[in-house]
Structures are given as structure tokens and as C-alpha cells.
Amino acid sequence: MLSTEFERVSLPLADAFTISRGTQTSAENVVVRISDGEGTTGVGAAAPSPHYGETAATVEAVLPDLLAVVESVDDPHATAAVERGLRDVVEDNPAARAAVDVALHDLAAKRLGVPLYRQWGLDPDRSPKTSFTIGLDDTERMREKTRAAVADGYDVLKVKLGTDRDEEIVAAVREEAPEARIRVDANEAWTPREAVRMTDRLTAYGVEFVEQPVPATDPEGLRFVYERAALPVAADESCVTLADVPAVADRADIVNLKLMKCGGLAEARRMIAAARAHGLEVMLGCMIETNAAIAAACHLAPLLDYADLDGALLLGDDEYAGVPTDGSEIRLSALPERDLAGTGARPVE
């Protein structure tokens, strides 16, 4: 008989994290555990975002009903049946559903004694590097953060923008990280014409692409940027569900998927397949999350063009360890299989 439990955790950040919409100093996650009664437990976590209508409180409110589905199905390998049941109970609340989905996948792979990527038949050596995010701050502080990131081995940087000094920020980051790959994320802060002008200027700094330059509520503005920008365009807030993938296919080059937006691993894999069918490149991103959630996302890395899986790296403290990293390298096969069965999330001893 499967048993379930969950707890809310407040995770302090290593540094205040600011984007164009605001600042946070801690992250509220909800950790889910599913046990099989034979000594094996799968873990997952929700990292809800108020921007998408979820909070830790709403996650806690729906989890009893979601976990009742798991206990009713009572088979850790029946992930499709559980996924259908979760959607029947709660249509929205994707972060809450993702927490349950991840914990169940972790348990199923642990019972088989293999890491999740191997259960799926994926090649760990095809994993792209993850970016490390430089949050908004005054320019000199962002310069300091960049120096620290480079010293820690991060050679792919995502720079948050959305200020009246965006070019100054990118110039400072490039000066401190002359060899790094740099991406920028405006988090919906620009108008379409501002976005086009910014991409023209940012080409001088070797920027790879610009993420979500305009509000998701302005799909024609996104198309305007896509048709005129000097850099590739990634859709994040404009691409939340599977149905959004074809909708942005003629107005973006890249889609940025997140487990907490789409509701779990199976749906993320469907979105990846849909993106490929529409000629889009794929990035997998995250919220600020415990390794109980991030570890699972790392197992999708071999299917990606780009990874932005640094959510746990931004924490000052985490009760879970996850998939090993070496700077920006995601090292799925770094531990023996017996230690990395499931997602690789495990309590810190």
C-alpha cells in the first residue's frame, strides 16, 4: 500500500533575487513524499509561482485530493493513470500536480534500481550545460555576482534585464565574463519596439538569445519582435501549456518549458515532442526550487538544446542534494546507479 505525506518548507536564498517583477529572499516550496511500504520513498516538490496563480497555500489545499488519487491507484508504475486522475481532480494547479508526478516517478525508478534518464533510455552525455542566473541589482553588484559565478565554474550565464540601464548591465557582465555564453531575460518588461532596439544593441556583446522580451498578453507584440529582432527569441511566460507550443511556433525560435508550469514530467516530454514537430528549439527552466524538484528536471536534459536548471543553486540552504553539477555541467552519470536511482534527490546527511 502506498502512503503519502507533504510538508511546506521555507528555503532561504543565498542572495536576494530580483527580476523585473520584484524581489524575493526566500522560496516557499512544498515537498511531497510517496512510500511503498517496503522502505522505498519517492520525493518531489512544488515551487508555486503567484504569477501563474499558485502559492504554497493553494498547493497545500489541493494536495490531499491529489495524493488520494495516488493512494487509490496504488501502483507507483501506473504514472499515466495517476496523471489522468490528477487532472480529473484538479485541472489547474500545475506545480501541485508536478510535485506528485515527480515523487511518483522517483519512486518507480528507485524500485527498478535505475536513474530516471536510463528508465527513459536517454543518453546522459547529450545534456547541455545549465545557465546560472545573474539577478537584477545595481550594476556593480551584478558585476560582482558575475565574477563569483565565473570563479565557481559557471560558463553559461543568464542575465536578468528590464531596467533603464540594460545595455550597461550586459556590458559589465561581458567584461567580467569574456568567455562565457550569455543569454538575457527581460521577463516581459519591454515594449515590442524597445525589444527590437535592445536586440540590435546586444549583438555587440555576443548574446545568444533574448527570453520573453514582451508581455505574454501581447502575442502580436511577440510576433513583431520575432520578425525583426537581431537575436533569437525564447518564449517563457508565453508558453505555459502544451496548447501554447503551436501558438508560439510562428513568433519564437525557442520555447522555455518548466515542470511547475506544465504539471509534470510526462507533460514536459509531450511539450518537447510538440516543439520539435514545430521546428522550435527547447529550453527547460525552473523556479527557485529545492533539489527534490530540480533533480527530476535534470533527467530531461538529454532532450534539450538549452538548460536553465539553477534553481537549487540559488538557495542558501537545501535539505536535499540532487544531480551532481560541475560548474555548468549537468553530470547525470556522475554517481553509481545504486546511488542515483530515481531522480537522484536525497536528504542531505
C-alpha positions in Angstrom: 0.0 0.0 0.0 1.3 3.4 -1.0 1.4 6.1 1.7 1.8 9.8 1.2 2.7 12.9 3.1 3.7 16.5 2.4 5.3 19.5 4.2 5.8 23.1 3.5 9.4 24.4 3.6 10.8 27.9 3.5 14.1 28.0 1.7 16.4 31.0 2.3 18.2 32.2 -0.8 22.0 32.7 -0.9 21.3 36.3 -2.1 18.3 38.4 -2.8 16.9 37.5 -6.2 15.4 40.3 -8.4 13.7 40.2 -11.8 11.7 42.9 -13.5 8.6 41.9 -11.5 10.0 42.0 -8.0 12.5 40.6 -5.4 12.5 37.5 -3.2 14.8 36.5 -0.4 13.3 33.0 0.2 11.3 30.4 -1.7 8.2 28.6 -0.4 8.2 25.0 -1.6 6.0 22.1 -0.7 7.8 18.7 -0.5 5.8 15.5 -1.3 6.9 12.0 -0.3 5.3 8.8 -1.5 6.4 5.5 0.2 5.7 1.9 -0.9 5.7 0.3 2.5 8.8 -1.6 1.7 11.4 1.0 2.6 11.5 3.0 -0.6 10.3 6.6 -0.8 10.0 8.9 -3.8 10.3 12.7 -3.3 9.1 15.6 -5.3 8.3 19.2 -4.7 6.1 22.1 -5.8 7.6 25.6 -6.3 4.5 27.6 -6.9 4.5 31.0 -8.6 1.9 33.6 -7.9 2.4 34.8 -11.4 0.7 31.6 -12.6 -1.9 31.7 -9.8 -0.4 29.4 -7.3 1.0 29.8 -3.8 2.3 27.4 -1.2 -1.2 27.7 0.5 -3.0 26.7 -2.7 -0.7 23.8 -3.1 -1.3 22.6 0.4 -5.1 23.0 -0.1 -5.2 20.7 -3.2 -2.6 18.1 -2.2 -4.8 15.9 0.0 -7.1 15.3 -3.0 -4.2 14.8 -5.4 -2.4 12.3 -3.1 -5.7 10.5 -2.6 -5.5 9.6 -6.3 -2.1 8.1 -5.8 -3.3 6.0 -2.9 -6.3 4.9 -4.8 -4.3 3.8 -7.9 -1.8 2.2 -5.5 0.8 1.4 -8.2 3.9 3.6 -8.5 4.4 2.4 -12.1 0.9 3.5 -13.2 2.1 7.0 -13.8 -0.3 7.6 -16.8 -3.3 6.5 -14.7 -2.3 8.8 -11.9 -1.7 11.7 -14.2 -5.2 11.3 -15.6 -6.6 11.1 -12.1 -4.7 14.2 -11.0 -6.2 16.2 -13.9 -9.7 14.9 -13.1 -9.3 16.2 -9.5 -7.6 19.5 -10.2 -7.5 20.9 -13.7 -5.1 23.8 -12.9 -2.5 23.9 -10.1 0.3 22.6 -12.2 3.0 23.0 -9.5 1.0 20.9 -7.1 0.5 18.2 -9.8 4.2 18.4 -10.7 5.2 17.7 -7.1 3.1 14.5 -7.0 4.2 13.4 -10.5 7.9 13.8 -9.7 7.6 11.9 -6.4 5.9 9.1 -8.2 8.5 8.9 -11.0 11.2 9.0 -8.4 9.6 6.1 -6.5 9.0 4.0 -9.7 12.6 4.4 -10.9 14.0 3.6 -7.4 12.0 0.4 -7.3 13.6 -0.6 -10.7 17.0 0.4 -9.3 17.9 2.8 -12.2 18.2 6.5 -12.7 15.2 8.1 -14.4 17.1 9.0 -17.5 18.0 5.4 -18.0 14.5 4.2 -17.5 13.6 6.6 -20.4 16.5 5.3 -22.5 18.2 8.7 -22.7 21.9 9.5 -23.3 23.3 11.5 -20.3 26.3 12.7 -22.4 23.9 14.7 -24.6 22.9 17.0 -21.7 23.6 20.7 -22.4 25.1 22.9 -19.8 22.9 24.8 -17.4 23.0 28.5 -17.2 23.5 30.3 -13.9 21.3 33.3 -13.4 22.6 36.8 -12.5 19.6 38.5 -10.9 18.9 42.3 -11.2 20.8 44.6 -8.9 22.9 47.7 -9.2 25.4 47.3 -11.9 28.5 47.0 -9.7 26.8 44.3 -7.6 25.9 42.4 -10.8 29.5 42.7 -11.8 30.5 41.1 -8.5 27.9 38.3 -8.9 29.3 37.6 -12.4 32.9 37.4 -11.1 31.8 35.0 -8.4 29.8 32.8 -10.9 32.8 32.6 -13.2 35.1 31.7 -10.3 32.7 28.8 -9.4 32.9 27.4 -12.9 29.7 28.7 -14.5 30.4 29.5 -18.1 26.8 29.9 -19.3 25.1 32.9 -17.7 21.5 34.2 -17.9 21.3 37.9 -17.1 18.0 39.4 -15.9 17.1 42.7 -17.5 14.2 45.1 -17.6 15.7 48.4 -16.4 16.7 51.7 -17.9 20.4 50.5 -17.9 20.1 47.1 -19.6 22.9 47.7 -22.1 25.2 48.9 -19.3 24.4 45.7 -17.3 25.2 43.4 -20.2 28.4 45.3 -21.0 29.5 44.9 -17.3 28.7 41.1 -17.3 30.5 40.6 -20.6 33.6 42.5 -19.3 33.7 40.2 -16.2 33.0 37.0 -18.3 34.6 37.4 -21.6 34.5 33.7 -22.5 31.0 32.9 -21.1 27.9 32.3 -23.2 25.4 34.9 -22.2 21.6 34.9 -22.5 19.3 37.7 -21.4 15.8 37.6 -19.9 13.5 40.6 -19.8 10.6 38.9 -18.0 8.0 40.7 -20.1 9.5 44.2 -19.3 10.0 45.7 -22.8 7.6 47.1 -25.4 8.0 45.4 -28.8 9.9 48.3 -30.3 12.2 48.6 -27.2 12.9 44.9 -27.6 13.9 45.2 -31.2 16.2 48.1 -30.4 17.7 46.2 -27.5 18.5 43.1 -29.6 20.3 45.4 -32.1 22.5 46.7 -29.3 23.1 43.4 -27.6 24.5 41.7 -30.6 27.7 43.6 -29.8 28.1 41.6 -26.6 27.7 38.2 -28.1 24.3 37.5 -26.5 22.9 34.1 -27.6 19.2 34.9 -27.4 16.6 37.1 -25.6 14.0 35.5 -23.4 10.4 36.8 -23.1 11.0 40.3 -24.3 7.4 41.4 -24.2 4.3 40.7 -22.1 2.7 37.3 -22.7 -0.6 39.2 -23.0 0.7 40.7 -26.3 1.1 37.8 -28.7 1.3 40.1 -31.7 4.0 42.1 -30.0 6.0 38.9 -29.6 5.5 38.2 -33.3 6.6 41.8 -34.1 9.9 41.2 -32.1 10.4 37.7 -33.6 10.1 39.1 -37.2 12.5 42.0 -36.6 14.9 41.0 -33.8 18.6 40.7 -34.4 18.7 37.8 -31.9 16.7 34.6 -31.5 13.6 34.9 -29.3 12.7 32.5 -26.5 9.1 32.3 -25.2 8.7 31.6 -21.5 5.6 33.3 -20.0 4.0 33.0 -23.5 4.4 29.2 -23.4 2.8 27.5 -20.4 0.8 24.5 -21.6 1.0 22.0 -24.5 -1.5 24.1 -26.5 0.8 27.1 -26.3 3.5 25.3 -28.3 1.9 25.6 -31.7 0.6 29.0 -30.8 4.1 30.5 -30.4 5.7 28.5 -33.3 5.4 31.5 -35.7 6.6 34.0 -33.1 9.5 32.4 -31.3 12.7 30.4 -32.0 12.9 28.7 -28.6 10.3 27.6 -26.0 11.2 27.6 -22.3 9.3 24.8 -20.6 9.0 24.3 -16.8 7.7 21.4 -14.8 6.0 23.9 -12.5 4.1 25.5 -15.4 3.0 22.3 -17.3 2.3 19.9 -14.4 4.9 17.2 -14.6 7.4 15.1 -16.4 5.1 13.4 -18.8 3.6 16.6 -20.0 7.0 18.2 -20.3 8.0 15.3 -22.6 4.9 15.9 -24.7 5.7 19.6 -25.0 9.3 18.8 -26.1 8.0 16.5 -28.8 5.5 19.1 -29.9 8.2 21.8 -30.0 10.4 19.6 -32.2 7.4 18.9 -34.6 7.0 22.7 -35.0 10.7 23.3 -35.6 11.4 25.0 -32.3 14.4 24.7 -30.1 13.8 23.7 -26.5 15.0 25.0 -23.1 13.9 23.6 -19.8 13.8 26.2 -17.0 12.8 26.2 -13.4 11.5 28.3 -10.5 13.7 28.7 -7.4 13.3 25.1 -6.2 14.7 22.5 -3.8 16.6 19.7 -5.4 13.6 17.5 -4.6 12.1 19.1 -7.7 15.2 20.2 -9.8 16.7 16.7 -9.8 13.9 15.4 -11.8 14.1 18.2 -14.4 17.8 17.4 -14.9 16.8 13.9 -16.3 15.1 15.6 -19.2 18.4 17.4 -20.1 19.4 15.0 -22.9 16.3 16.0 -24.8 17.1 19.8 -24.7 19.0 22.4 -26.6 19.4 24.6 -23.6 19.0 24.2 -19.8 18.3 26.7 -17.1 18.2 24.4 -14.1 19.9 26.5 -11.5 17.0 27.0 -9.1 18.6 25.0 -6.3 22.0 26.6 -6.9 20.5 29.9 -5.8 19.5 28.6 -2.4 21.4 29.3 0.7 20.3 26.0 2.3 18.5 22.9 0.9 17.6 19.8 2.8 18.0 17.7 -0.4 21.0 17.0 -2.6 20.4 16.5 -6.3 22.1 15.6 -9.6 25.8 16.5 -9.4 27.0 19.5 -11.3 30.5 20.7 -12.1 30.1 24.4 -12.7 27.6 24.5 -15.6 28.0 20.8 -16.4 25.0 18.6 -15.5 26.5 15.2 -14.6 23.7 12.7 -14.7 26.0 9.7 -14.8 28.5 11.0 -12.2 27.3 8.7 -9.4 26.9 4.9 -9.4 23.4 3.8 -10.4 22.7 2.4 -7.0 23.2 5.9 -5.5 21.4 7.8 -8.3 18.4 5.6 -8.7 15.3 7.6 -9.3 15.8 11.3 -9.7 18.9 11.4 -7.5 17.2 13.7 -4.9 18.2 12.5 -1.5 18.2 14.1 2.0 21.4 15.9 3.0 23.1 14.0 5.8 
